[in-house]
Amino acid sequence: MKRPTGWRLALTLVVLIGSIAAYVYRGREALKKNPTAPPNPSIGDVLKNGLKLGLDLRGGIHLVMQVKAEDALRAEANDAAEHLKTEAGKRGVTLGTVNPATHEGFTITMGEDVSPAAVSDLVKSALSPTDWASDQSGREMRVTFRDPARIEIEGQALRQAVETIRNRVDALGVAEPAIQPQGNDRIVIQLPGVDDPARVKDIIGTTGLLELKIVDLKGGPYSSPEAAAAAYGGTIPANLELVEGNAEDQEARTRTTVYYVLERASAVTGRDLKNARVGQDRFNQPAVEFFLNAAGAEKFGRVTGDNVGRQLAIVLDKRVQSAPNIKSQINDNGIIEGNFTPERADSLALVLRSGALPAQLVILEERTVGPSLGLDSIKQGILAALVGIALVFIAVVVYYNLAGLNAVLALTMNAIILLGAMAWINATLTLPGIAGFILTIGMAVDANVLIFERIREELDAGKGAKAAIDLGFKKALSAIVDSNLTTIAAAAFLFQFGTGPVKGFAVTLVIGLCASMFTAVFVSHLLFDLLYGSKEKVETISI
């Protein structure tokens, strides 16, 4: 029976042309975004840029970083403690000593002149009861996070860290970065094409926590922590803190480590920052100018106005950068001095502009791939793919004769569809992805082998050539679908739970298997019909 081939041929051509068009389109789009691309790119340039390359092929840096959520919890607890002190002053309640905050909360130590009942009422009214729990034991009260509040702060810290890192990376001009949360406290960062990994790590990992704090009247600087403590009778009060910094000689510009005693509460923080840029200090050396928003300017003006003649410590990431004297009221701007190089000043300004990280980041995994190594991977991967495909083509042609050429055409179209589909969905090609491409060709030819062997069995059973072809495709279909669907299911799990290169392998494999079912079952059958369908009677077929 003659089977219609018109609509099947049209569909095959549409898929083939669409795949080629998608690949060429992505290549041209990539060249438009590349400032170093030639104004009139050749077809070779377009084909080279049709697929987005992963780190292992293009070169770059891969980082897995952990967000230390304890820092965000500690900061939140410290804010709550400061709010409680403010409310106690407004209501005339004697609070007692509020001890330094931890990631669990803070404690209040009440003296004999403090009413525990009044403190308890203050805590319950000033702090949200859905976020905070209080537990009193004698004259000590523990104020701790409730679980929902703690979980929300940890999640917010992760989200804010991702957004802050993305802002910093965007400011660096890295093309097509991948920044994604992983689990509850980790961030996966992939930056292709990075040529200075050390600077990138420094910018990404710098917390960027800017604080302006008043130096205590007896706050130093001191040459050692012991000397600082001795000035306070051996113990620094709870409302003060010891912070390390640098002292510079104005003549020789030498730097020595010193220690300051600062008021624990910040006058202004990086959250009040509007902008930061590179400037110059009084020695015409690189420095960082910062500008405050309206709320920050109001607070800064009030603090500097009330403390004229005292020192103001500029603290960055828990280290005093400088501690100038306040000569007059300052409202909306200031300068950070620190013997910076131009590059370091530019990096610090970038970090401050993009916002402070809510918590410290710890590098758990780091992989750096040089562009030359990536180029070697591309060459070797392509060579491996071409050799593998060539061997498969030779094997099927030798073993199945003319039917083997049918398989070669189907496999070629399979490769074109795979590349076009990956380009269209903007998938990233990795070295494991090339392995997935080779595996796809092997599984695709397996489908052709199943079909051809079924056709041979039907011919041996005495069926006519056309009937044998139809029965071969029909009876092999269930085995082909079953084997491909089980592999696709396994690849789906790899994509869902894998990271980086594993996902690249899974994406390539899934797209390739879907394409192979189309080419092996639909296109290959069409080729048989085009070859033998117009003949009234077919005595033999070359298989």
C-alpha positions as CSV (number, residue, x, y, z in Angstrom):
1,M,0.0,0.0,0.0
2,K,1.3,3.4,-1.0
3,R,1.7,5.7,2.0
4,P,1.3,9.5,1.7
5,T,4.6,11.3,2.0
6,G,3.8,14.9,1.2
7,W,2.8,16.2,4.7
8,R,5.6,14.1,6.3
9,L,8.2,15.5,4.0
10,A,6.9,19.0,4.7
11,L,7.1,18.5,8.5
12,T,10.6,17.1,8.3
13,L,11.8,20.0,6.2
14,V,10.2,22.5,8.6
15,V,11.9,20.9,11.6
16,L,15.2,20.8,9.8
17,I,15.1,24.4,8.5
18,G,13.8,25.6,11.8
19,S,16.7,24.0,13.7
20,I,19.3,25.6,11.4
21,A,17.5,29.0,11.6
22,A,17.5,28.8,15.4
23,Y,21.2,28.1,15.6
24,V,22.1,30.9,13.2
25,Y,19.8,33.3,15.0
26,R,21.5,32.6,18.3
27,G,24.9,33.0,16.8
28,R,24.1,36.4,15.3
29,E,22.5,37.6,18.6
30,A,25.7,36.5,20.5
31,L,27.9,38.4,18.1
32,K,25.7,41.5,18.5
33,K,26.3,41.5,22.3
34,N,30.0,40.9,21.9
35,P,31.9,44.3,21.6
36,T,35.0,42.6,20.1
37,A,33.0,40.9,17.3
38,P,33.7,41.9,13.7
39,P,31.2,44.4,12.2
40,N,30.5,42.0,9.3
41,P,30.8,38.5,10.8
42,S,31.3,35.5,8.5
43,I,29.1,32.4,8.6
44,G,32.0,30.7,10.4
45,D,31.8,33.3,13.2
46,V,28.1,32.8,13.4
47,L,28.4,29.0,13.7
48,K,31.1,29.3,16.4
49,N,28.8,31.5,18.5
50,G,25.5,29.6,18.1
51,L,25.8,27.8,21.4
52,K,26.6,29.3,24.8
53,L,29.7,27.6,26.2
54,G,30.0,26.6,29.9
55,L,32.9,27.3,32.2
56,D,34.8,24.2,31.3
57,L,34.9,25.2,27.6
58,R,35.0,29.0,27.8
59,G,37.1,29.4,30.9
60,G,36.2,31.3,34.1
61,I,35.5,30.7,37.7
62,H,33.1,28.4,39.6
63,L,32.4,29.1,43.3
64,V,30.2,27.5,45.9
65,M,29.8,29.9,48.8
66,Q,28.1,29.4,52.2
67,V,26.1,32.3,53.8
68,K,26.9,32.5,57.5
69,A,23.3,33.2,58.5
70,E,24.5,33.7,62.2
71,D,25.8,37.1,61.2
72,A,22.3,38.2,59.9
73,L,20.7,36.9,63.0
74,R,23.2,38.6,65.2
75,A,22.6,41.9,63.4
76,E,18.8,41.6,63.7
77,A,19.2,40.8,67.5
78,N,21.4,43.8,67.9
79,D,18.8,46.1,66.2
80,A,16.1,44.7,68.5
81,A,18.3,45.3,71.6
82,E,18.9,48.9,70.5
83,H,15.2,49.4,69.8
84,L,14.5,48.1,73.3
85,K,16.9,50.6,74.8
86,T,15.3,53.5,73.0
87,E,11.8,52.4,74.1
88,A,13.0,52.1,77.7
89,G,14.3,55.6,77.6
90,K,11.1,57.0,76.1
91,R,9.0,55.2,78.8
92,G,11.2,55.9,81.7
93,V,11.8,52.2,82.4
94,T,15.1,51.2,84.0
95,L,16.3,48.3,81.8
96,G,19.5,47.1,83.3
97,T,22.5,45.8,81.3
98,V,21.8,44.5,77.8
99,N,24.6,42.1,77.0
100,P,26.1,41.8,73.4
101,A,23.7,40.1,71.0
102,T,24.3,36.6,69.6
103,H,22.7,34.6,66.7
104,E,20.2,33.3,69.3
105,G,19.1,36.7,70.7
106,F,20.3,38.7,73.7
107,T,20.2,38.7,77.5
108,I,19.3,41.4,80.0
109,T,20.9,41.5,83.4
110,M,18.8,43.3,85.9
111,G,20.2,44.9,89.0
112,E,18.4,45.4,92.4
113,D,17.0,48.7,91.2
114,V,15.3,47.2,88.2
115,S,11.7,45.9,88.2
116,P,11.6,42.5,86.4
117,A,7.9,42.9,85.8
118,A,8.4,46.3,84.1
119,V,11.1,44.9,81.9
120,S,9.0,41.9,81.0
121,D,6.1,44.3,80.0
122,L,8.5,46.4,78.0
123,V,9.8,43.4,76.1
124,K,6.4,42.1,75.3
125,S,5.1,45.5,74.1
126,A,8.2,46.8,72.3
127,L,9.1,43.6,70.4
128,S,6.8,41.6,68.3
129,P,5.6,38.5,70.2
130,T,5.4,36.5,67.0
131,D,9.1,37.0,66.4
132,W,10.5,37.1,69.9
133,A,10.2,34.9,73.0
134,S,11.4,35.9,76.5
135,D,12.4,33.6,79.4
136,Q,13.2,35.1,82.8
137,S,15.3,33.3,85.4
138,G,15.9,35.3,88.5
139,R,17.3,38.7,87.5
140,E,18.3,37.6,84.0
141,M,16.0,37.6,81.0
142,R,16.8,35.8,77.7
143,V,15.2,37.2,74.6
144,T,15.4,34.8,71.7
145,F,14.1,34.3,68.2
146,R,11.1,32.2,67.6
147,D,11.6,29.6,64.9
148,P,9.4,31.2,62.1
149,A,11.3,34.5,62.6
150,R,14.7,32.8,62.6
151,I,13.8,30.8,59.4
152,E,12.6,34.0,57.7
153,I,15.7,35.9,58.5
154,E,17.9,33.1,57.3
155,G,16.0,32.9,54.0
156,Q,16.1,36.7,53.6
157,A,19.9,36.7,54.2
158,L,20.3,34.1,51.4
159,R,18.1,36.1,49.0
160,Q,19.8,39.4,49.8
161,A,23.2,37.8,49.4
162,V,22.3,36.5,45.9
163,E,21.0,39.9,44.9
164,T,24.0,41.8,46.3
165,I,26.4,39.4,44.5
166,R,24.5,39.8,41.3
167,N,24.7,43.6,41.6
168,R,28.5,43.4,42.1
169,V,29.0,41.0,39.3
170,D,26.9,43.1,36.9
171,A,29.0,46.1,37.9
172,L,32.1,44.1,36.9
173,G,30.7,43.6,33.4
174,V,30.9,39.8,33.5
175,A,28.8,38.4,30.5
176,E,26.1,35.8,31.2
177,P,26.9,35.0,34.9
178,A,25.0,32.3,36.7
179,I,24.2,33.1,40.3
180,Q,21.8,30.7,42.0
181,P,20.9,29.7,45.6
182,Q,21.4,26.1,46.5
183,G,19.7,24.6,49.5
184,N,19.2,26.8,52.5
185,D,22.5,28.5,52.9
186,R,24.6,28.1,49.7
187,I,25.1,30.1,46.5
188,V,26.5,28.7,43.3
189,I,28.4,31.3,41.2
190,Q,29.6,30.7,37.7
191,L,31.4,33.5,35.9
192,P,32.5,32.6,32.4
193,G,35.4,34.5,30.7
194,V,36.8,36.0,33.9
195,D,40.5,36.9,33.5
196,D,41.2,38.1,37.1
197,P,39.7,35.5,39.5
198,A,41.5,36.9,42.6
199,R,39.9,40.3,42.2
200,V,36.5,38.8,41.5
201,K,36.7,36.6,44.6
202,D,37.8,39.6,46.7
203,I,34.8,41.7,45.5
204,I,32.3,39.0,45.9
205,G,33.5,37.8,49.3
206,T,33.9,41.3,50.9
207,T,31.0,41.8,53.2
208,G,31.1,45.6,52.6
209,L,29.6,46.4,56.0
210,L,30.1,50.1,56.6
211,E,29.6,51.6,60.0
212,L,30.2,55.0,61.5
213,K,30.8,54.9,65.2
214,I,31.8,57.4,67.8
215,V,35.1,56.7,69.5
216,D,34.7,56.6,73.3
217,L,36.4,59.5,75.3
218,K,39.0,57.0,76.5
219,G,38.9,55.0,73.3
220,G,42.5,55.3,72.2
221,P,44.1,54.4,69.9
222,Y,45.9,51.8,72.0
223,S,48.8,49.6,71.1
224,S,47.3,46.4,72.3
225,P,44.0,45.0,73.6
226,E,45.5,44.7,77.0
227,A,46.3,48.4,77.1
228,A,42.8,49.2,76.0
229,A,41.2,47.0,78.7
230,A,43.6,48.5,81.4
231,A,42.2,52.0,80.6
232,Y,38.8,50.7,81.8
233,G,40.0,49.0,84.9
234,G,40.6,45.6,83.2
235,T,37.2,45.1,81.5
236,I,35.6,47.1,78.6
237,P,32.0,48.0,79.4
238,A,29.2,46.1,77.6
239,N,28.0,49.1,75.7
240,L,31.5,49.5,74.1
241,E,33.5,47.3,71.8
242,L,37.2,46.9,70.9
243,V,37.9,47.1,67.2
244,E,41.2,46.7,65.4
245,G,42.5,49.4,63.1
246,N,45.5,51.1,61.6
247,A,47.4,54.2,62.6
248,E,49.4,56.1,60.0
249,D,52.3,58.5,60.4
250,Q,51.5,61.7,58.6
251,E,55.1,62.1,57.4
252,A,56.3,58.7,56.5
253,R,52.8,57.2,55.9
254,T,53.7,54.0,57.8
255,R,50.9,51.8,59.1
256,T,50.8,50.1,62.5
257,T,48.1,48.1,64.1
258,V,46.2,49.8,66.9
259,Y,43.0,49.3,68.8
260,Y,40.0,51.6,69.3
261,V,37.2,51.4,71.9
262,L,34.0,52.4,70.1
263,E,30.4,52.8,71.1
264,R,28.7,49.6,70.2
265,A,25.7,51.3,68.5
266,S,26.3,52.5,65.0
267,A,25.6,56.2,64.2
268,V,25.2,55.4,60.5
269,T,25.5,52.1,58.5
270,G,25.8,51.1,54.9
271,R,22.0,50.8,54.7
272,D,22.0,54.7,54.8
273,L,24.4,54.8,51.8
274,K,23.3,56.4,48.6
275,N,26.4,56.3,46.5
276,A,30.2,55.8,46.6
277,R,33.0,56.7,44.3
278,V,36.8,57.0,44.0
279,G,38.2,60.3,45.3
280,Q,41.4,61.6,46.9
281,D,42.5,62.0,50.5
282,R,44.5,65.0,51.9
283,F,47.7,63.4,50.5
284,N,46.2,63.2,47.0
285,Q,46.1,59.4,47.4
286,P,43.2,57.2,46.3
287,A,40.3,57.2,48.7
288,V,36.6,56.5,48.7
289,E,33.9,59.2,49.0
290,F,30.5,58.1,50.2
291,F,27.2,59.9,50.1
292,L,24.2,59.3,52.4
293,N,20.5,59.3,51.7
294,A,18.1,61.7,53.4
295,A,17.5,59.5,56.5
296,G,21.3,58.8,56.8
297,A,22.2,62.5,56.4
298,E,19.8,63.4,59.1
299,K,21.3,60.9,61.5
300,F,24.8,61.7,60.5
301,G,24.2,65.4,61.0
302,R,22.7,64.9,64.4
303,V,25.5,62.6,65.6
304,T,28.4,64.8,64.3
305,G,26.7,67.9,65.6
306,D,26.4,66.5,69.1
307,N,30.0,65.2,69.1
308,V,32.1,68.0,67.7
309,G,35.7,67.6,68.8
310,R,35.4,63.8,69.3
311,Q,36.7,61.1,66.9
312,L,34.4,59.3,64.5
313,A,35.6,55.8,63.5
314,I,34.9,54.7,59.9
315,V,34.5,50.9,60.3
316,L,34.5,48.7,57.3
317,D,34.0,45.0,57.8
318,K,34.7,45.2,61.5
319,R,38.0,47.1,61.0
320,V,38.7,50.8,61.6
321,Q,39.8,52.4,58.4
322,S,40.3,55.8,59.8
323,A,39.2,57.8,62.9
324,P,39.2,61.5,62.1
325,N,38.2,64.3,64.5
326,I,34.8,65.8,64.0
327,K,35.5,69.5,63.4
328,S,32.0,70.6,62.5
329,Q,28.6,69.1,61.7
330,I,28.6,66.9,58.6
331,N,25.3,66.0,56.9
332,D,25.4,63.9,53.7
333,N,28.9,62.8,52.8
334,G,32.3,61.6,54.0
335,I,35.5,60.0,52.9
336,I,37.2,56.7,53.7
337,E,41.0,56.9,53.8
338,G,43.2,53.7,54.0
339,N,46.3,53.9,51.9
340,F,44.4,52.4,49.0
341,T,45.7,51.5,45.5
342,P,43.5,52.8,42.7
343,E,42.3,49.3,42.0
344,R,41.4,48.7,45.7
345,A,39.7,52.0,46.0
346,D,37.6,51.2,42.8
347,S,36.7,47.8,44.2
348,L,35.7,49.2,47.6
349,A,33.5,51.9,45.9
350,L,31.9,49.2,43.8
351,V,31.2,47.0,46.9
352,L,29.7,49.9,48.8
353,R,27.5,51.0,45.8
354,S,26.1,47.5,45.4
355,G,25.2,47.2,49.1
356,A,26.6,45.3,52.0
357,L,26.2,41.5,52.3
358,P,23.9,40.5,55.1
359,A,26.3,37.9,56.4
360,Q,29.8,36.6,55.8
361,L,30.4,34.3,52.9
362,V,32.7,31.3,53.1
363,I,34.1,29.6,49.9
364,L,33.3,25.9,50.0
365,E,34.4,25.0,46.5
366,E,36.4,26.8,43.9
367,R,37.3,25.8,40.3
368,T,39.1,28.1,37.9
369,V,39.5,27.1,34.2
370,G,41.8,29.1,32.0
371,P,40.7,30.0,28.5
372,S,43.5,28.0,26.9
373,L,42.4,24.9,28.8
374,G,38.8,25.5,27.8
375,L,39.9,25.7,24.1
376,D,41.8,22.4,24.4
377,S,38.6,20.9,25.9
378,I,36.6,22.1,22.9
379,K,39.1,20.8,20.4
380,Q,39.4,17.4,22.1
381,G,35.6,17.1,22.7
382,I,34.8,17.9,19.0
383,L,37.5,15.5,17.9
384,A,36.0,12.7,20.1
385,A,32.5,13.5,18.8
386,L,33.6,13.4,15.2
387,V,35.6,10.2,15.6
388,G,32.7,8.5,17.4
389,I,30.1,9.6,14.8
390,A,32.4,8.5,12.0
391,L,32.8,5.0,13.5
392,V,29.1,4.7,14.0
393,F,28.4,5.8,10.4
394,I,30.9,3.3,9.0
395,A,29.6,0.5,11.1
396,V,25.9,0.9,10.1
397,V,26.7,1.4,6.4
398,V,29.0,-1.8,6.3
399,Y,26.5,-3.9,8.2
400,Y,23.2,-2.6,6.7
401,N,24.2,-1.5,3.2
402,L,21.8,1.0,1.7
403,A,19.6,1.0,4.8
404,G,22.7,2.1,6.7
405,L,22.8,5.3,4.6
406,N,19.2,5.8,5.7
407,A,20.4,5.6,9.3
408,V,23.3,8.0,8.5
409,L,20.8,10.6,7.2
410,A,18.6,10.2,10.2
411,L,21.5,10.5,12.6
412,T,22.8,13.7,10.8
413,M,19.3,15.3,11.1
414,N,19.3,14.2,14.8
415,A,22.5,16.1,15.4
416,I,21.2,19.2,13.6
417,I,17.9,19.2,15.6
418,L,19.9,18.7,18.9
419,L,22.1,21.7,18.1
420,G,19.2,23.9,17.0
421,A,17.1,23.0,20.0
422,M,19.9,23.8,22.4
423,A,20.5,27.1,20.7
424,W,16.8,28.0,20.8
425,I,16.4,27.4,24.5
426,N,19.7,29.1,25.1
427,A,21.2,26.0,26.8
428,T,24.8,26.0,27.9
429,L,27.1,23.5,26.3
430,T,29.6,21.9,28.7
431,L,32.2,19.2,28.3
432,P,29.8,16.6,29.9
433,G,27.3,18.0,27.4
434,I,29.6,16.9,24.5
435,A,29.6,13.5,26.2
436,G,25.9,13.6,26.2
437,F,25.9,14.5,22.5
438,I,28.0,11.4,21.7
439,L,25.9,9.2,23.9
440,T,22.8,10.5,22.1
441,I,24.2,9.4,18.7
442,G,24.9,6.0,20.1
443,M,21.3,5.6,21.5
444,A,19.9,7.0,18.3
445,V,21.6,4.4,16.1
446,D,20.4,1.8,18.6
447,A,16.8,2.7,17.6
448,N,17.7,2.2,13.9
449,V,19.3,-1.2,14.7
450,L,16.1,-2.4,16.5
451,I,14.1,-1.3,13.4
452,F,16.4,-2.9,10.9
453,E,16.6,-6.2,12.7
454,R,12.8,-6.4,12.9
455,I,12.7,-5.8,9.2
456,R,15.2,-8.6,8.6
457,E,13.1,-10.9,10.8
458,E,9.9,-10.1,8.8
459,L,11.8,-10.7,5.5
460,D,13.1,-14.1,6.8
461,A,9.5,-14.9,7.7
462,G,8.5,-14.5,4.1
463,K,6.9,-11.1,4.2
464,G,7.1,-8.8,1.2
465,A,9.6,-5.9,1.2
466,K,7.1,-3.2,1.8
467,A,5.1,-5.2,4.4
468,A,8.4,-6.0,6.2
469,I,9.3,-2.3,6.4
470,D,6.0,-1.3,7.8
471,L,5.9,-4.2,10.3
472,G,9.5,-3.6,11.3
473,F,8.8,0.0,12.3
474,K,5.5,-1.0,14.0
475,K,6.9,-3.8,16.1
476,A,10.1,-2.0,17.1
477,L,8.2,1.2,18.2
478,S,7.3,0.0,21.7
479,A,10.9,-1.1,22.6
480,I,12.3,2.2,21.3
481,V,9.8,4.3,23.3
482,D,10.3,2.3,26.5
483,S,14.1,2.5,26.3
484,N,14.2,6.2,25.5
485,L,11.6,7.2,28.1
486,T,13.4,5.4,30.9
487,T,16.6,7.1,30.0
488,I,14.8,10.5,29.8
489,A,13.4,9.9,33.3
490,A,16.9,9.2,34.6
491,A,18.2,12.4,32.9
492,A,15.4,14.4,34.4
493,F,16.5,13.4,37.9
494,L,20.1,14.3,37.0
495,F,18.8,17.8,35.9
496,Q,16.7,18.2,39.0
497,F,19.3,17.3,41.6
498,G,22.6,17.9,39.8
499,T,24.5,21.1,39.4
500,G,26.7,22.7,36.8
501,P,28.2,20.1,34.3
502,V,25.8,17.4,35.4
503,K,22.8,19.5,34.3
504,G,24.6,20.2,31.0
505,F,24.9,16.5,30.4
506,A,21.2,15.9,31.3
507,V,19.9,18.7,29.1
508,T,21.9,17.5,26.1
509,L,20.8,13.9,26.7
510,V,17.1,14.7,27.0
511,I,16.9,16.9,23.9
512,G,19.0,14.3,21.9
513,L,16.7,11.4,22.9
514,C,13.6,13.3,21.9
515,A,15.2,14.1,18.6
516,S,16.4,10.5,18.1
517,M,12.8,9.1,18.5
518,F,11.6,11.6,15.9
519,T,14.4,10.9,13.4
520,A,14.6,7.1,13.9
521,V,10.9,6.4,13.8
522,F,9.4,9.2,11.7
523,V,12.2,10.4,9.4
524,S,13.8,7.0,8.8
525,H,10.4,5.6,7.8
526,L,9.8,8.5,5.5
527,L,13.2,7.9,3.8
528,F,12.2,4.2,3.1
529,D,8.8,5.4,1.7
530,L,10.5,8.0,-0.6
531,L,12.9,5.3,-1.8
532,Y,10.5,2.4,-2.3
533,G,7.0,3.8,-2.0
534,S,6.6,4.9,-5.6
535,K,7.4,1.4,-6.9
536,E,4.5,-1.0,-7.5
537,K,6.4,-4.1,-6.4
538,V,9.7,-4.3,-4.5
539,E,11.5,-7.6,-4.7
540,T,14.4,-6.9,-2.3
541,I,15.7,-4.2,-0.2
542,S,19.3,-3.5,0.6
543,I,19.5,-4.3,4.3
